[in-house]
Amino acid sequence: MHSSKDECIFYLTHTGKFLYFYRNLYYCKTLRIIRIHMNKLLLLIFGISIICSCSKNKNDDHSITTCTGNPKTYSDSSGASIALTKESWLLIKNEDGGGSVDLMLAGSTNGDSAKLTTAVDGLISLIKIDLDVQKKFDMIAEISFSHGHVQEGEFNSSTNIIVYKGTDSLNVFLQSCTLRY
């Protein structure tokens, strides 16, 4: 009969194997089973900790909203025109709580140059629309930006495109569909 103070003594040999010297057979078998399945237990613990530490951002479902306008052509009596083939408004919520309204715009014009009005962080400015040799363009512009907070509820964003042809100009007002953060 062995006492309860008997231990399972094991040594790691130079070959990486454990030699067991035991006085209490049940105690030693339990330790051996734990050692054999230790890799599986560690993998299970690691997997559970990864699953618990990964969390979905609560704003993922509403962080980007888009709406698309129909292709349109604008012209005036002086002959300046612009044809929009793509008009997509993107509402993006930033990690700091702020957000921006971006406009993806593509089309063509017969004007010499064109500019787009933006209001980034309260500063109103004109951005040059780069035209290729065929006077076509494809761009993404940040129309408005706010830092630290976003507009609540539904709203519309807008911008102006100014097409210059000679001494004449064509002013086109664009408004987004209803957006919501």
Backbone torsions as a table, in degrees:
resi	resn	phi	psi	omega
1	MET	NA	133.6	-179.2
2	HIS	-102.1	147.9	179.1
3	SER	-82.0	164.5	-178.8
4	SER	-73.6	-12.6	179.1
5	LYS	-83.9	-4.4	179.6
6	ASP	-66.1	144.5	-176.4
7	GLU	-122.5	161.3	171.5
8	CYS	-97.0	117.6	-178.1
9	ILE	-107.4	127.2	177.7
10	PHE	-133.8	148.3	-177.7
11	TYR	-126.0	142.8	175.7
12	LEU	-87.7	121.5	-178.4
13	THR	-86.7	173.8	180.0
14	HIS	-65.8	-15.9	178.6
15	THR	-92.2	-2.1	-179.8
16	GLY	90.8	2.4	179.2
17	LYS	-93.0	150.3	176.4
18	PHE	-95.0	132.8	172.4
19	LEU	-101.3	131.0	-177.0
20	TYR	-106.6	128.9	170.8
21	PHE	-121.2	115.9	-174.4
22	TYR	-133.9	150.8	174.7
23	ARG	-110.2	-30.6	179.7
24	ASN	-111.2	104.9	-173.1
25	LEU	-62.2	-42.4	-178.1
26	TYR	-64.1	-46.2	179.6
27	TYR	-60.4	-42.1	-177.6
28	CYS	-69.3	-39.3	178.4
29	LYS	-65.6	-37.6	178.4
30	THR	-63.1	-45.3	177.5
31	LEU	-62.8	-39.3	-179.9
32	ARG	-65.5	-41.1	178.8
33	ILE	-64.1	-43.1	178.2
34	ILE	-61.5	-43.7	-179.5
35	ARG	-64.7	-40.2	-179.3
36	ILE	-64.3	-40.4	-175.9
37	HIS	-96.4	11.4	-177.4
38	MET	-61.7	-39.9	179.6
39	ASN	-61.8	-41.8	179.1
40	LYS	-66.7	-40.2	178.9
41	LEU	-65.4	-44.4	178.4
42	LEU	-63.0	-40.3	177.6
43	LEU	-63.9	-40.8	177.8
44	LEU	-64.6	-45.0	178.5
45	ILE	-63.5	-43.3	178.3
46	PHE	-61.8	-44.1	179.5
47	GLY	-63.5	-42.6	178.9
48	ILE	-64.5	-40.4	179.8
49	SER	-68.1	-35.0	176.3
50	ILE	-65.6	-45.9	-179.8
51	ILE	-62.1	-41.7	-178.5
52	CYS	-72.9	-30.0	-177.3
53	SER	-83.1	-22.5	178.3
54	CYS	-84.1	125.2	177.9
55	SER	-129.2	147.1	178.8
56	LYS	-80.2	135.8	175.8
57	ASN	-64.8	127.0	-175.4
58	LYS	-67.2	-14.7	-179.8
59	ASN	-99.7	6.3	-176.4
60	ASP	-59.4	-38.0	-175.5
61	ASP	-68.6	-24.4	-175.2
62	HIS	-122.4	17.1	-174.6
63	SER	-76.9	-26.2	178.1
64	ILE	-132.4	126.1	176.7
65	THR	-122.2	140.5	179.0
66	THR	-129.3	155.2	168.7
67	CYS	-149.8	150.9	-173.5
68	THR	-124.7	135.2	176.1
69	GLY	-91.8	160.5	178.2
70	ASN	-79.5	152.0	175.8
71	PRO	-58.8	136.0	-177.5
72	LYS	-140.4	154.4	173.9
73	THR	-123.9	132.8	179.2
74	TYR	-120.2	140.5	177.1
75	SER	-151.7	166.4	175.8
76	ASP	-130.9	179.2	-175.4
77	SER	-69.7	-20.3	179.9
78	SER	-80.7	-9.3	176.9
79	GLY	103.5	-5.9	177.1
80	ALA	-73.0	136.8	179.6
81	SER	-147.0	159.1	175.2
82	ILE	-144.1	134.0	178.1
83	ALA	-115.0	120.1	179.2
84	LEU	-98.0	118.7	178.9
85	THR	-97.0	-22.6	178.6
86	LYS	-140.7	127.5	176.3
87	GLU	-141.0	97.9	-179.0
88	SER	-122.1	127.2	178.7
89	TRP	-100.0	130.1	-178.7
90	LEU	-118.2	128.0	176.9
91	LEU	-106.7	118.1	-174.1
92	ILE	-121.0	127.5	177.1
93	LYS	-99.6	127.1	-177.6
94	ASN	-88.3	164.8	-178.5
95	GLU	-66.3	-27.5	-178.2
96	ASP	-81.1	2.4	-179.3
97	GLY	97.7	-13.3	177.6
98	GLY	-82.8	-173.6	179.6
99	GLY	-163.9	173.5	178.6
100	SER	-145.3	156.1	173.3
101	VAL	-113.9	117.7	179.4
102	ASP	-109.1	151.6	179.7
103	LEU	-124.9	121.3	172.5
104	MET	-95.0	122.6	-171.9
105	LEU	-134.3	134.1	176.0
106	ALA	-142.7	152.2	179.0
107	GLY	163.5	-157.0	179.9
108	SER	-148.0	161.9	179.0
109	THR	-144.4	159.9	172.6
110	ASN	-102.7	6.1	179.7
111	GLY	-78.2	169.1	179.3
112	ASP	-78.5	-33.6	178.6
113	SER	-157.1	168.7	179.6
114	ALA	-149.3	149.3	178.8
115	LYS	-135.9	156.3	-177.5
116	LEU	-124.1	135.1	178.4
117	THR	-85.4	132.5	176.2
118	THR	-129.1	157.1	175.9
119	ALA	-130.7	70.4	-177.7
120	VAL	-84.7	119.1	179.8
121	ASP	54.6	37.2	176.5
122	GLY	86.9	-9.6	-179.7
123	LEU	-95.0	117.0	-179.8
124	ILE	-87.2	129.6	-178.8
125	SER	-147.2	167.0	176.5
126	LEU	-108.5	131.6	177.1
127	ILE	-108.5	132.1	177.7
128	LYS	-71.6	133.3	174.6
129	ILE	-90.9	117.6	-178.9
130	ASP	-74.6	122.3	178.9
131	LEU	-104.5	140.7	174.5
132	ASP	-84.2	-172.6	-176.4
133	VAL	-66.2	-24.2	177.2
134	GLN	-92.0	8.8	179.9
135	LYS	62.1	36.4	174.7
136	LYS	-104.4	157.2	-179.9
137	PHE	-145.3	155.3	176.6
138	ASP	-153.7	113.1	-171.6
139	MET	-147.8	162.9	170.3
140	ILE	-124.8	126.4	-179.4
141	ALA	-128.0	141.6	175.2
142	GLU	-84.7	111.6	-175.4
143	ILE	-80.7	-43.9	177.3
144	SER	-145.8	156.6	-176.1
145	PHE	-148.7	138.6	173.8
146	SER	-133.4	140.5	-177.1
147	HIS	-104.0	127.6	172.6
148	GLY	85.7	-16.5	178.5
149	HIS	-154.5	158.3	177.7
150	VAL	-125.3	159.0	177.7
151	GLN	-68.6	133.0	-179.2
152	GLU	-90.4	153.5	178.9
153	GLY	77.0	-170.0	-179.4
154	GLU	-86.2	145.1	179.1
155	PHE	-154.2	168.2	175.2
156	ASN	-120.7	145.8	174.6
157	SER	-112.0	156.5	-178.8
158	SER	-147.2	163.2	177.3
159	THR	-154.7	168.1	175.2
160	ASN	-120.5	140.9	170.6
161	ILE	-111.5	130.1	178.1
162	ILE	-114.3	119.8	178.2
163	VAL	-104.2	126.8	179.3
164	TYR	-104.9	127.3	175.9
165	LYS	-134.5	108.2	-174.8
166	GLY	61.9	-125.3	178.4
167	THR	-95.3	-3.4	-179.9
168	ASP	-94.8	159.3	176.3
169	SER	-140.6	147.5	176.7
170	LEU	-114.7	123.9	-179.6
171	ASN	-106.0	117.4	-178.3
172	VAL	-113.2	123.1	178.0
173	PHE	-93.4	125.4	176.7
174	LEU	-116.3	135.1	176.9
175	GLN	-127.4	138.6	-179.5
176	SER	-74.8	165.6	168.4
177	CYS	-75.0	-177.8	-177.2
178	THR	-68.3	127.8	180.0
179	LEU	-115.3	154.7	177.4
180	ARG	-154.3	130.3	177.0
181	TYR	-72.5	NA	NA
